[in-house]
Amino acid sequence: MLDRSGDTYLYLQISEVLKSRITGKLSPGDLVISEAGIQREFRVARTTARRAIRVLRNQGLVHTRQGEGTFVSSPGEGAEQIPLYQQIADEIRKRIKAGELAAHRPLPREVTLVRQYGAARETVRRAIALLREQGWVFTVPHRGSYVAPEEHRPPS
């Protein structure tokens, strides 16, 4: 079903398959296949599954509710899209709050975040700048960005 050696990224191919399912079989409010389900069905990595869902979200076809899943959007619902840099900043902030990224420890390298989110370098820089402005991270010139100590972070 997927052309793994073709010139179209797998996540774009998957998003087209899912789009046809959504427009053909599913109704607004129906649960869409999970990231784990995409991984199993299409035998792809988690980042590929995430990117496929992100494409559908950016098209306004689906919306995601934290801890509940991804659902088919009603016409007009999900049309307000959060910019990618804010989505990246939100995910990093959640990782900091969950303790996955510890105080005084470096954030993943810029190139790692670019690959992880399939984003442009400038988008990742903008996400880190937002986190820095909000007090979640600090940057040491020529060394990188680090998680701010809890006492310097904004209240949760």
LUMNUDO-830410 format. One record per residue (C-alpha): residue in three letters; x, y, z. Coordinates in steps of 0.25 Angstrom, whole numbers, plus 5000, padded with zeros to 4 digits. Layout:
BEGIN
ALAXYZ...
END
This chain:
BEGIN
MET500050005000LEU501150105003ASP502250134993ARG503450125003SER504450154992GLY503750264985ASP503950414986THR502750444995TYR503050445010LEU502350325017TYR501650415027LEU500950495015GLN500550355009ILE499950315022SER499250445024GLU498550425010VAL498150285014LEU497550335027LYS496950455020SER496150365011ARG495650285023ILE495250405030THR494450465018GLY493850335014LYS493550255027LEU493650345039SER492750445045PRO493050575053GLY493450535067ASP493850395063LEU495150345069VAL496350335059ILE497350225059SER498450255070GLU499950275067ALA500150135073GLY499150085063ILE499850155051GLN501150095055ARG500649955055GLU499749965043PHE500750035034ARG502049985041VAL502650125043ALA503350195054ARG502550285065THR503150415059THR502550375045ALA501150345052ARG501250475059ARG501550555046ALA500350485039ILE499450525050ARG500050665050VAL499750685035LEU498250645037ARG498250745049ASN498850855041GLN497750825030GLY496650845041LEU496150695038VAL496450655053HIS496750705066THR497450645078ARG496950645093GLN498050625102GLY497950485109GLU496750445100GLY497150435086THR497050495072PHE495650515067VAL494950555054SER494650705054SER493350765050PRO493450865039GLY494050985044GLU494550915057GLY496050915058ALA496251025048GLU496951105058GLN498351045057ILE499451065067PRO500751095060LEU501750985060TYR502751065069GLN501651075080GLN501350925078ILE502850895080ALA502950985092ASP501750925098GLU502350785097ILE503650825103ARG502950895114LYS502150765117ARG503450685117ILE504050785127LYS502850785136ALA502850625135GLY504250625140GLU504750565127LEU505650685125ALA506350725138ALA506750855143HIS508150905139ARG508150795128PRO508250825114LEU507150825104PRO507250725093ARG508150785082GLU507550875071VAL507750775060THR507150665069LEU505850745071VAL505850785056ARG505850635052GLN504850595064TYR503850695059GLY504050705045ALA504250855046ALA505150965040ARG506351005049GLU505751145050THR504451085056VAL505151005066ARG505951135070ARG504651205071ALA504051105081ILE505351105089ALA505251265089LEU503851255094LEU504251165105ARG505351255109GLU504451375109GLN503451295118GLY504551255128TRP504551105125VAL505951105119PHE507251185119THR508351195108VAL509851195110PRO510551255098HIS511351155090ARG510851045100GLY509351025097SER508051035104TYR507750975118VAL506550955127ALA506351065137PRO506351025152GLU504951015157GLU505051135166HIS505251215153ARG504151155145PRO502751215144PRO501651155153SER500951035147
END
